[in-house]
Amino acid sequence: MKIGYVRVSTAEQNTARQEVLMADLGVDKIYLDKASGKDTSRPELQTMLQYAREGDTVIVESISRFARNTKDLLELVERLKQNKVKFISKKENIDTSTDAGIFMLTVFGAMAQLERSYILDRQREGIAIAKQKGVYKGRKKIENDKLAKIYKEWKANNITAVRAMELLGMKRNTFYRRVAEYETQSAT
């Protein structure tokens, strides 16, 4: 069976180009993630790895769609290999059923990792410049009245901290930092 794996970094990005390629290649089943490739904790990737069986072929548009660092790439491909599943990356023309394919996989994997590093560097540089110009102020804070209402509910033990975080759309660290800021402001 031909299994396609498609990934884009965010929910807003379009997968059409990769999906068309998979259709052109006669892929039987597609797994699609809209998540960063920084690690392997992607739901569809994990489901695909569990699904793939001996004799199957996993096909990706490019290595960077499969993994963004060499270690993850090699571990994923090794896991497929142990299950006797072939891996093909169309863009780089890599077929892991050959020794040359394994070598090229390692080289291109290192290049994908370097590319991710460059992307993060450019992002940091851009944010620093925007901050200097006063253009970038970070993520917009949740309005104080919404925080105040949910804070009061939480302090009255009407909701849990976890529920408060869900309602505010905050992670744990952000929630407790904003609570501390709110308490400081309320005390003055």
Backbone as JSON Lines, residues from 0, in Angstrom:
{"i":0,"aa":"M","n":[0.84,-1.18,0.0],"ca":[0.0,0.0,0.0],"c":[0.88,1.24,0.0]}
{"i":1,"aa":"K","n":[0.49,2.23,-0.76],"ca":[1.19,3.52,-0.77],"c":[0.49,4.44,0.24]}
{"i":2,"aa":"I","n":[1.28,4.92,1.2],"ca":[0.76,5.79,2.25],"c":[1.41,7.16,2.11]}
{"i":3,"aa":"G","n":[0.6,8.19,2.03],"ca":[1.13,9.54,1.91],"c":[1.09,10.26,3.25]}
{"i":4,"aa":"Y","n":[2.14,11.02,3.51],"ca":[2.14,11.86,4.7],"c":[2.3,13.31,4.25]}
{"i":5,"aa":"V","n":[1.35,14.15,4.65],"ca":[1.31,15.57,4.27],"c":[1.36,16.39,5.54]}
{"i":6,"aa":"R","n":[2.18,17.45,5.53],"ca":[2.25,18.32,6.71],"c":[2.46,19.76,6.29]}
{"i":7,"aa":"V","n":[1.75,20.65,6.95],"ca":[2.0,22.09,6.89],"c":[2.15,22.56,8.32]}
{"i":8,"aa":"S","n":[2.78,23.69,8.53],"ca":[3.12,24.14,9.88],"c":[1.96,24.72,10.67]}
{"i":9,"aa":"T","n":[0.97,25.31,9.99],"ca":[-0.14,25.95,10.71],"c":[-1.47,25.59,10.07]}
{"i":10,"aa":"A","n":[-2.53,25.78,10.82],"ca":[-3.88,25.49,10.33],"c":[-4.25,26.38,9.14]}
{"i":11,"aa":"E","n":[-3.64,27.56,9.04],"ca":[-3.96,28.49,7.96],"c":[-3.32,28.1,6.63]}
{"i":12,"aa":"Q","n":[-2.29,27.29,6.67],"ca":[-1.58,26.94,5.44],"c":[-2.35,25.91,4.64]}
{"i":13,"aa":"N","n":[-2.11,25.92,3.33],"ca":[-2.85,25.07,2.4],"c":[-2.06,23.8,2.08]}
{"i":14,"aa":"T","n":[-2.75,22.67,2.08],"ca":[-2.12,21.38,1.81],"c":[-2.36,20.91,0.38]}
{"i":15,"aa":"A","n":[-3.09,21.69,-0.41],"ca":[-3.52,21.26,-1.75],"c":[-2.37,20.78,-2.62]}
{"i":16,"aa":"R","n":[-1.27,21.5,-2.65],"ca":[-0.15,21.13,-3.52],"c":[0.36,19.73,-3.18]}
{"i":17,"aa":"Q","n":[0.52,19.46,-1.88],"ca":[1.01,18.15,-1.46],"c":[-0.04,17.06,-1.73]}
{"i":18,"aa":"E","n":[-1.31,17.4,-1.53],"ca":[-2.37,16.41,-1.75],"c":[-2.49,16.05,-3.23]}
{"i":19,"aa":"V","n":[-2.32,17.04,-4.11],"ca":[-2.35,16.77,-5.56],"c":[-1.21,15.83,-5.94]}
{"i":20,"aa":"L","n":[-0.02,16.08,-5.38],"ca":[1.12,15.2,-5.65],"c":[0.81,13.77,-5.22]}
{"i":21,"aa":"M","n":[0.22,13.62,-4.04],"ca":[-0.11,12.29,-3.53],"c":[-1.1,11.59,-4.46]}
{"i":22,"aa":"A","n":[-2.08,12.33,-4.96],"ca":[-3.06,11.75,-5.89],"c":[-2.36,11.33,-7.19]}
{"i":23,"aa":"D","n":[-1.47,12.19,-7.69],"ca":[-0.72,11.88,-8.91],"c":[0.14,10.62,-8.75]}
{"i":24,"aa":"L","n":[0.61,10.37,-7.54],"ca":[1.45,9.2,-7.27],"c":[0.64,7.95,-6.96]}
{"i":25,"aa":"G","n":[-0.68,8.09,-6.95],"ca":[-1.54,6.95,-6.7],"c":[-1.52,6.46,-5.26]}
{"i":26,"aa":"V","n":[-1.35,7.4,-4.33],"ca":[-1.33,7.06,-2.91],"c":[-2.7,6.54,-2.49]}
{"i":27,"aa":"D","n":[-2.71,5.46,-1.71],"ca":[-3.96,4.84,-1.27],"c":[-4.58,5.53,-0.05]}
{"i":28,"aa":"K","n":[-3.74,6.01,0.83],"ca":[-4.22,6.61,2.08],"c":[-3.31,7.78,2.44]}
{"i":29,"aa":"I","n":[-3.91,8.9,2.87],"ca":[-3.14,10.09,3.23],"c":[-3.36,10.41,4.71]}
{"i":30,"aa":"Y","n":[-2.26,10.73,5.38],"ca":[-2.3,11.24,6.75],"c":[-1.84,12.69,6.68]}
{"i":31,"aa":"L","n":[-2.59,13.6,7.31],"ca":[-2.33,15.02,7.17],"c":[-2.25,15.7,8.53]}
{"i":32,"aa":"D","n":[-1.14,16.37,8.78],"ca":[-0.96,17.13,10.01],"c":[-0.83,18.61,9.68]}
{"i":33,"aa":"K","n":[-1.45,19.44,10.52],"ca":[-1.26,20.89,10.44],"c":[-0.59,21.27,11.75]}
{"i":34,"aa":"A","n":[0.73,21.02,11.78],"ca":[1.51,21.23,13.01],"c":[2.97,21.41,12.65]}
{"i":35,"aa":"S","n":[3.69,22.03,13.54],"ca":[5.12,22.23,13.34],"c":[5.84,20.9,13.23]}
{"i":36,"aa":"G","n":[6.9,20.88,12.45],"ca":[7.72,19.69,12.3],"c":[8.88,19.66,13.28]}
{"i":37,"aa":"K","n":[8.83,20.52,14.29],"ca":[9.96,20.63,15.22],"c":[10.21,19.35,16.01]}
{"i":38,"aa":"D","n":[9.16,18.53,16.17],"ca":[9.33,17.24,16.85],"c":[8.35,16.23,16.24]}
{"i":39,"aa":"T","n":[8.29,15.04,16.81],"ca":[7.45,13.99,16.21],"c":[6.1,13.83,16.91]}
{"i":40,"aa":"S","n":[5.78,14.72,17.85],"ca":[4.48,14.58,18.52],"c":[3.38,15.23,17.7]}
{"i":41,"aa":"R","n":[3.1,14.59,16.57],"ca":[2.03,15.03,15.68],"c":[1.05,13.87,15.56]}
{"i":42,"aa":"P","n":[-0.23,14.13,15.8],"ca":[-1.2,13.03,15.88],"c":[-1.27,12.15,14.63]}
{"i":43,"aa":"E","n":[-1.35,12.74,13.46],"ca":[-1.48,11.94,12.24],"c":[-0.18,11.19,11.91]}
{"i":44,"aa":"L","n":[0.95,11.79,12.23],"ca":[2.22,11.09,12.04],"c":[2.26,9.82,12.88]}
{"i":45,"aa":"Q","n":[1.87,9.95,14.15],"ca":[1.89,8.8,15.04],"c":[0.88,7.73,14.59]}
{"i":46,"aa":"T","n":[-0.29,8.16,14.13],"ca":[-1.29,7.22,13.62],"c":[-0.77,6.51,12.39]}
{"i":47,"aa":"M","n":[-0.11,7.26,11.5],"ca":[0.45,6.67,10.28],"c":[1.52,5.64,10.61]}
{"i":48,"aa":"L","n":[2.38,5.97,11.57],"ca":[3.45,5.04,11.96],"c":[2.87,3.74,12.51]}
{"i":49,"aa":"Q","n":[1.77,3.83,13.23],"ca":[1.13,2.62,13.77],"c":[0.43,1.83,12.66]}
{"i":50,"aa":"Y","n":[-0.07,2.53,11.66],"ca":[-0.83,1.9,10.58],"c":[0.07,1.17,9.57]}
{"i":51,"aa":"A","n":[1.22,1.75,9.25],"ca":[2.09,1.21,8.19],"c":[2.53,-0.22,8.52]}
{"i":52,"aa":"R","n":[2.43,-1.1,7.52],"ca":[2.75,-2.51,7.69],"c":[3.84,-2.95,6.7]}
{"i":53,"aa":"E","n":[4.37,-4.12,6.93],"ca":[5.39,-4.69,6.06],"c":[4.93,-4.64,4.61]}
{"i":54,"aa":"G","n":[5.82,-4.15,3.76],"ca":[5.53,-4.06,2.33],"c":[4.94,-2.72,1.91]}
{"i":55,"aa":"D","n":[4.49,-1.9,2.87],"ca":[3.94,-0.58,2.55],"c":[5.07,0.38,2.18]}
{"i":56,"aa":"T","n":[4.7,1.47,1.53],"ca":[5.64,2.54,1.21],"c":[5.06,3.86,1.71]}
{"i":57,"aa":"V","n":[5.84,4.57,2.53],"ca":[5.44,5.9,2.99],"c":[6.09,6.92,2.06]}
{"i":58,"aa":"I","n":[5.25,7.81,1.53],"ca":[5.73,8.81,0.58],"c":[5.46,10.2,1.14]}
{"i":59,"aa":"V","n":[6.48,11.06,1.05],"ca":[6.34,12.46,1.45],"c":[6.77,13.35,0.29]}
{"i":60,"aa":"E","n":[6.26,14.58,0.28],"ca":[6.64,15.52,-0.77],"c":[8.11,15.89,-0.63]}
{"i":61,"aa":"S","n":[8.54,16.17,0.62],"ca":[9.95,16.48,0.89],"c":[10.27,16.1,2.32]}
{"i":62,"aa":"I","n":[11.53,15.94,2.59],"ca":[11.98,15.56,3.93],"c":[11.51,16.56,4.97]}
{"i":63,"aa":"S","n":[11.52,17.84,4.64],"ca":[11.13,18.87,5.61],"c":[9.67,18.73,6.03]}
{"i":64,"aa":"R","n":[8.85,18.06,5.24],"ca":[7.46,17.81,5.61],"c":[7.37,16.68,6.62]}
{"i":65,"aa":"F","n":[8.37,15.82,6.67],"ca":[8.38,14.64,7.53],"c":[9.06,14.92,8.87]}
{"i":66,"aa":"A","n":[10.21,15.6,8.82],"ca":[10.95,15.91,10.04],"c":[11.82,17.12,9.78]}
{"i":67,"aa":"R","n":[12.07,17.89,10.86],"ca":[12.88,19.1,10.73],"c":[14.23,18.98,11.39]}
{"i":68,"aa":"N","n":[14.52,17.82,11.98],"ca":[15.87,17.63,12.48],"c":[16.35,16.23,12.14]}
{"i":69,"aa":"T","n":[17.63,16.1,11.99],"ca":[18.23,14.85,11.51],"c":[17.94,13.69,12.43]}
{"i":70,"aa":"K","n":[18.03,13.91,13.73],"ca":[17.8,12.83,14.7],"c":[16.39,12.26,14.54]}
{"i":71,"aa":"D","n":[15.38,13.14,14.52],"ca":[14.0,12.67,14.37],"c":[13.81,11.95,13.03]}
{"i":72,"aa":"L","n":[14.36,12.52,11.97],"ca":[14.23,11.92,10.65],"c":[14.79,10.5,10.64]}
{"i":73,"aa":"L","n":[16.02,10.36,11.14],"ca":[16.65,9.04,11.12],"c":[15.91,8.04,12.01]}
{"i":74,"aa":"E","n":[15.41,8.52,13.15],"ca":[14.65,7.62,14.04],"c":[13.33,7.19,13.39]}
{"i":75,"aa":"L","n":[12.64,8.13,12.73],"ca":[11.39,7.78,12.06],"c":[11.62,6.77,10.94]}
{"i":76,"aa":"V","n":[12.63,7.02,10.14],"ca":[12.93,6.12,9.02],"c":[13.38,4.76,9.54]}
{"i":77,"aa":"E","n":[14.15,4.74,10.63],"ca":[14.57,3.47,11.23],"c":[13.36,2.69,11.73]}
{"i":78,"aa":"R","n":[12.41,3.4,12.32],"ca":[11.18,2.72,12.79],"c":[10.43,2.1,11.62]}
{"i":79,"aa":"L","n":[10.34,2.83,10.51],"ca":[9.69,2.28,9.32],"c":[10.46,1.07,8.8]}
{"i":80,"aa":"K","n":[11.78,1.2,8.77],"ca":[12.63,0.12,8.26],"c":[12.47,-1.16,9.09]}
{"i":81,"aa":"Q","n":[12.38,-1.0,10.43],"ca":[12.19,-2.16,11.3],"c":[10.89,-2.88,10.99]}
{"i":82,"aa":"N","n":[9.89,-2.12,10.55],"ca":[8.6,-2.71,10.17],"c":[8.55,-3.1,8.7]}
{"i":83,"aa":"K","n":[9.72,-3.02,8.05],"ca":[9.86,-3.37,6.63],"c":[8.96,-2.48,5.74]}
{"i":84,"aa":"V","n":[8.94,-1.19,6.11],"ca":[8.19,-0.19,5.34],"c":[9.2,0.69,4.62]}
{"i":85,"aa":"K","n":[9.01,0.89,3.35],"ca":[9.89,1.69,2.52],"c":[9.53,3.18,2.68]}
{"i":86,"aa":"F","n":[10.52,4.05,2.58],"ca":[10.3,5.5,2.7],"c":[10.8,6.18,1.44]}
{"i":87,"aa":"I","n":[9.96,7.05,0.87],"ca":[10.34,7.8,-0.34],"c":[10.02,9.27,-0.14]}
{"i":88,"aa":"S","n":[10.99,10.12,-0.47],"ca":[10.78,11.55,-0.5],"c":[10.92,11.99,-1.95]}
{"i":89,"aa":"K","n":[9.84,12.53,-2.52],"ca":[9.82,12.86,-3.94],"c":[10.77,14.01,-4.3]}
{"i":90,"aa":"K","n":[10.74,15.09,-3.55],"ca":[11.53,16.27,-3.91],"c":[13.02,15.94,-3.99]}
{"i":91,"aa":"E","n":[13.5,15.23,-3.0],"ca":[14.93,14.9,-2.95],"c":[15.25,13.6,-3.7]}
{"i":92,"aa":"N","n":[14.22,12.94,-4.23],"ca":[14.37,11.68,-4.95],"c":[15.11,10.64,-4.11]}
{"i":93,"aa":"I","n":[14.64,10.47,-2.88],"ca":[15.27,9.54,-1.94],"c":[14.41,8.31,-1.78]}
{"i":94,"aa":"D","n":[15.05,7.17,-1.91],"ca":[14.4,5.87,-1.72],"c":[15.28,5.1,-0.73]}
{"i":95,"aa":"T","n":[14.77,4.85,0.45],"ca":[15.59,4.24,1.51],"c":[15.81,2.74,1.34]}
{"i":96,"aa":"S","n":[15.37,2.2,0.21],"ca":[15.64,0.78,-0.02],"c":[17.05,0.58,-0.59]}
{"i":97,"aa":"T","n":[17.77,1.7,-0.84],"ca":[19.14,1.61,-1.35],"c":[20.12,2.25,-0.37]}
{"i":98,"aa":"D","n":[21.39,1.81,-0.42],"ca":[22.41,2.41,0.45],"c":[22.61,3.89,0.12]}
{"i":99,"aa":"A","n":[22.59,4.22,-1.15],"ca":[22.74,5.62,-1.57],"c":[21.56,6.44,-1.04]}
{"i":100,"aa":"G","n":[20.38,5.85,-1.02],"ca":[19.2,6.53,-0.5],"c":[19.34,6.85,0.98]}
{"i":101,"aa":"I","n":[19.87,5.92,1.75],"ca":[20.09,6.15,3.19],"c":[21.11,7.28,3.39]}
{"i":102,"aa":"F","n":[22.18,7.26,2.61],"ca":[23.2,8.31,2.7],"c":[22.58,9.68,2.39]}
{"i":103,"aa":"M","n":[21.84,9.75,1.29],"ca":[21.23,11.02,0.88],"c":[20.2,11.49,1.91]}
{"i":104,"aa":"L","n":[19.51,10.55,2.51],"ca":[18.54,10.89,3.56],"c":[19.22,11.64,4.69]}
{"i":105,"aa":"T","n":[20.36,11.15,5.11],"ca":[21.11,11.78,6.2],"c":[21.56,13.19,5.8]}
{"i":106,"aa":"V","n":[22.07,13.34,4.59],"ca":[22.53,14.64,4.11],"c":[21.37,15.63,4.05]}
{"i":107,"aa":"F","n":[20.27,15.22,3.41],"ca":[19.13,16.12,3.29],"c":[18.47,16.38,4.64]}
{"i":108,"aa":"G","n":[18.51,15.4,5.53],"ca":[17.98,15.61,6.89],"c":[18.74,16.7,7.61]}
{"i":109,"aa":"A","n":[20.06,16.7,7.47],"ca":[20.89,17.73,8.09],"c":[20.57,19.09,7.47]}
{"i":110,"aa":"M","n":[20.31,19.12,6.17],"ca":[19.96,20.37,5.5],"c":[18.61,20.89,5.99]}
{"i":111,"aa":"A","n":[17.64,20.0,6.22],"ca":[16.32,20.41,6.73],"c":[16.46,21.0,8.13]}
{"i":112,"aa":"Q","n":[17.33,20.41,8.93],"ca":[17.56,20.91,10.28],"c":[18.2,22.3,10.22]}
{"i":113,"aa":"L","n":[19.16,22.47,9.34],"ca":[19.81,23.77,9.17],"c":[18.8,24.82,8.7]}
{"i":114,"aa":"E","n":[17.92,24.43,7.78],"ca":[16.89,25.34,7.29],"c":[15.98,25.79,8.43]}
{"i":115,"aa":"R","n":[15.58,24.88,9.3],"ca":[14.73,25.24,10.45],"c":[15.47,26.22,11.35]}
{"i":116,"aa":"S","n":[16.75,25.98,11.57],"ca":[17.55,26.86,12.41],"c":[17.6,28.27,11.81]}
{"i":117,"aa":"Y","n":[17.78,28.35,10.49],"ca":[17.79,29.64,9.8],"c":[16.44,30.36,9.92]}
{"i":118,"aa":"I","n":[15.36,29.6,9.79],"ca":[14.02,30.19,9.91],"c":[13.84,30.81,11.29]}
{"i":119,"aa":"L","n":[14.24,30.08,12.34],"ca":[14.11,30.6,13.7],"c":[14.98,31.83,13.91]}
{"i":120,"aa":"D","n":[16.2,31.81,13.35],"ca":[17.09,32.98,13.45],"c":[16.46,34.21,12.79]}
{"i":121,"aa":"R","n":[15.93,34.02,11.59],"ca":[15.31,35.14,10.86],"c":[14.09,35.66,11.63]}
{"i":122,"aa":"Q","n":[13.35,34.74,12.22],"ca":[12.17,35.15,12.99],"c":[12.59,35.99,14.19]}
{"i":123,"aa":"R","n":[13.61,35.55,14.93],"ca":[14.1,36.31,16.09],"c":[14.62,37.67,15.67]}
{"i":124,"aa":"E","n":[15.38,37.72,14.56],"ca":[15.91,38.98,14.06],"c":[14.77,39.93,13.68]}
{"i":125,"aa":"G","n":[13.77,39.41,13.0],"ca":[12.63,40.23,12.59],"c":[11.87,40.78,13.77]}
{"i":126,"aa":"I","n":[11.67,39.96,14.79],"ca":[10.97,40.42,16.0],"c":[11.78,41.49,16.71]}
{"i":127,"aa":"A","n":[13.1,41.29,16.8],"ca":[13.96,42.28,17.46],"c":[13.89,43.63,16.75]}
{"i":128,"aa":"I","n":[13.93,43.61,15.42],"ca":[13.86,44.85,14.64],"c":[12.49,45.5,14.83]}
{"i":129,"aa":"A","n":[11.43,44.7,14.78],"ca":[10.08,45.23,14.96],"c":[9.91,45.83,16.36]}
{"i":130,"aa":"K","n":[10.5,45.21,17.36],"ca":[10.42,45.75,18.73],"c":[11.15,47.09,18.81]}
{"i":131,"aa":"Q","n":[12.32,47.2,18.17],"ca":[13.08,48.45,18.16],"c":[12.26,49.57,17.53]}
{"i":132,"aa":"K","n":[11.5,49.23,16.49],"ca":[10.69,50.23,15.8],"c":[9.35,50.46,16.5]}
{"i":133,"aa":"G","n":[9.09,49.68,17.54],"ca":[7.83,49.83,18.28],"c":[6.64,49.22,17.58]}
{"i":134,"aa":"V","n":[6.9,48.43,16.54],"ca":[5.83,47.81,15.77],"c":[5.33,46.53,16.44]}
{"i":135,"aa":"Y","n":[6.24,45.76,16.98],"ca":[5.91,44.47,17.58],"c":[5.73,44.63,19.08]}
{"i":136,"aa":"K","n":[4.58,44.26,19.55],"ca":[4.32,44.37,20.97],"c":[3.99,43.01,21.58]}
{"i":137,"aa":"G","n":[4.21,41.96,20.81],"ca":[3.9,40.61,21.3],"c":[2.44,40.29,21.06]}
{"i":138,"aa":"R","n":[2.05,39.15,21.58],"ca":[0.68,38.71,21.43],"c":[-0.25,39.62,22.23]}
{"i":139,"aa":"K","n":[-1.4,39.95,21.65],"ca":[-2.36,40.83,22.3],"c":[-2.85,40.19,23.59]}
{"i":140,"aa":"K","n":[-2.81,40.95,24.67],"ca":[-3.26,40.44,25.95],"c":[-4.78,40.35,25.97]}
{"i":141,"aa":"I","n":[-5.27,39.4,26.74],"ca":[-6.7,39.23,26.92],"c":[-7.23,40.41,27.72]}
{"i":142,"aa":"E","n":[-8.39,40.92,27.31],"ca":[-8.95,42.08,27.97],"c":[-9.05,41.85,29.47]}
{"i":143,"aa":"N","n":[-8.79,42.91,30.21],"ca":[-8.76,42.84,31.67],"c":[-10.12,42.44,32.26]}
{"i":144,"aa":"D","n":[-11.24,42.88,31.64],"ca":[-12.54,42.56,32.21],"c":[-12.84,41.06,32.12]}
{"i":145,"aa":"K","n":[-12.43,40.42,31.04],"ca":[-12.6,38.97,30.9],"c":[-11.74,38.24,31.93]}
{"i":146,"aa":"L","n":[-10.5,38.68,32.06],"ca":[-9.61,38.08,33.05],"c":[-10.17,38.28,34.45]}
{"i":147,"aa":"A","n":[-10.66,39.48,34.73],"ca":[-11.19,39.79,36.06],"c":[-12.37,38.88,36.4]}
{"i":148,"aa":"K","n":[-13.27,38.7,35.46],"ca":[-14.45,37.87,35.68],"c":[-14.05,36.42,35.96]}
{"i":149,"aa":"I","n":[-13.19,35.88,35.13],"ca":[-12.78,34.48,35.29],"c":[-11.92,34.31,36.54]}
{"i":150,"aa":"Y","n":[-11.08,35.31,36.82],"ca":[-10.26,35.28,38.04],"c":[-11.15,35.16,39.27]}
{"i":151,"aa":"K","n":[-12.22,35.97,39.31],"ca":[-13.13,35.95,40.47],"c":[-13.82,34.61,40.6]}
{"i":152,"aa":"E","n":[-14.22,34.03,39.46],"ca":[-14.85,32.71,39.48],"c":[-13.88,31.65,40.02]}
{"i":153,"aa":"W","n":[-12.65,31.75,39.6],"ca":[-11.61,30.8,40.03],"c":[-11.32,30.97,41.52]}
{"i":154,"aa":"K","n":[-11.16,32.21,41.98],"ca":[-10.86,32.47,43.39],"c":[-12.02,32.06,44.3]}
{"i":155,"aa":"A","n":[-13.24,32.09,43.76],"ca":[-14.41,31.69,44.54],"c":[-14.63,30.17,44.5]}
{"i":156,"aa":"N","n":[-13.68,29.48,43.86],"ca":[-13.74,28.01,43.7],"c":[-14.96,27.54,42.91]}
{"i":157,"aa":"N","n":[-15.46,28.4,42.04],"ca":[-16.57,28.02,41.16],"c":[-16.06,27.27,39.92]}
{"i":158,"aa":"I","n":[-14.8,27.53,39.56],"ca":[-14.16,26.82,38.45],"c":[-12.73,26.47,38.86]}
{"i":159,"aa":"T","n":[-12.18,25.47,38.2],"ca":[-10.8,25.07,38.48],"c":[-9.85,25.97,37.72]}
{"i":160,"aa":"A","n":[-8.59,25.91,38.09],"ca":[-7.57,26.67,37.36],"c":[-7.5,26.17,35.91]}
{"i":161,"aa":"V","n":[-7.62,24.87,35.72],"ca":[-7.57,24.3,34.37],"c":[-8.71,24.86,33.52]}
{"i":162,"aa":"R","n":[-9.91,24.93,34.11],"ca":[-11.05,25.48,33.38],"c":[-10.85,26.96,33.08]}
{"i":163,"aa":"A","n":[-10.3,27.7,34.04],"ca":[-10.02,29.12,33.83],"c":[-9.05,29.3,32.67]}
{"i":164,"aa":"M","n":[-8.02,28.45,32.61],"ca":[-7.04,28.51,31.51],"c":[-7.72,28.24,30.18]}
{"i":165,"aa":"E","n":[-8.61,27.25,30.16],"ca":[-9.35,26.93,28.92],"c":[-10.19,28.12,28.47]}
{"i":166,"aa":"L","n":[-10.92,28.71,29.41],"ca":[-11.79,29.84,29.07],"c":[-11.01,31.05,28.57]}
{"i":167,"aa":"L","n":[-9.8,31.23,29.1],"ca":[-8.97,32.36,28.69],"c":[-8.07,32.02,27.5]}
{"i":168,"aa":"G","n":[-7.99,30.74,27.17],"ca":[-7.12,30.31,26.07],"c":[-5.65,30.49,26.4]}
{"i":169,"aa":"M","n":[-5.3,30.21,27.65],"ca":[-3.92,30.4,28.12],"c":[-3.3,29.08,28.55]}
{"i":170,"aa":"K","n":[-2.0,29.04,28.38],"ca":[-1.22,27.93,28.93],"c":[-0.99,28.22,30.41]}
{"i":171,"aa":"R","n":[-0.54,27.19,31.12],"ca":[-0.36,27.28,32.57],"c":[0.52,28.46,32.99]}
{"i":172,"aa":"N","n":[1.72,28.56,32.42],"ca":[2.65,29.62,32.8],"c":[2.06,31.01,32.55]}
{"i":173,"aa":"T","n":[1.41,31.18,31.39],"ca":[0.82,32.47,31.05],"c":[-0.29,32.81,32.04]}
{"i":174,"aa":"F","n":[-1.12,31.81,32.35],"ca":[-2.23,32.04,33.28],"c":[-1.71,32.54,34.63]}
{"i":175,"aa":"Y","n":[-0.75,31.85,35.2],"ca":[-0.26,32.25,36.52],"c":[0.51,33.57,36.49]}
{"i":176,"aa":"R","n":[1.17,33.86,35.38],"ca":[1.84,35.15,35.24],"c":[0.8,36.27,35.18]}
{"i":177,"aa":"R","n":[-0.26,36.07,34.4],"ca":[-1.33,37.08,34.29],"c":[-2.08,37.25,35.6]}
{"i":178,"aa":"V","n":[-2.27,36.14,36.34],"ca":[-2.91,36.22,37.66],"c":[-2.07,37.08,38.59]}
{"i":179,"aa":"A","n":[-0.75,36.85,38.57],"ca":[0.15,37.65,39.44],"c":[0.09,39.12,39.04]}
{"i":180,"aa":"E","n":[0.08,39.4,37.74],"ca":[-0.01,40.79,37.27],"c":[-1.35,41.41,37.72]}
{"i":181,"aa":"Y","n":[-2.42,40.66,37.57],"ca":[-3.74,41.15,37.95],"c":[-3.82,41.43,39.45]}
{"i":182,"aa":"E","n":[-3.28,40.52,40.25],"ca":[-3.29,40.7,41.7],"c":[-2.47,41.91,42.12]}
{"i":183,"aa":"T","n":[-1.34,42.12,41.44],"ca":[-0.49,43.29,41.72],"c":[-1.25,44.58,41.38]}
{"i":184,"aa":"Q","n":[-1.91,44.59,40.21],"ca":[-2.67,45.77,39.8],"c":[-3.85,46.03,40.73]}
{"i":185,"aa":"S","n":[-4.51,44.99,41.16],"ca":[-5.69,45.12,42.02],"c":[-5.29,45.61,43.42]}
{"i":186,"aa":"A","n":[-4.07,45.29,43.85],"ca":[-3.61,45.68,45.18],"c":[-3.28,47.17,45.24]}
{"i":187,"aa":"T","n":[-3.0,47.78,44.09],"ca":[-2.61,49.2,44.1],"c":[-3.79,50.12,43.98]}
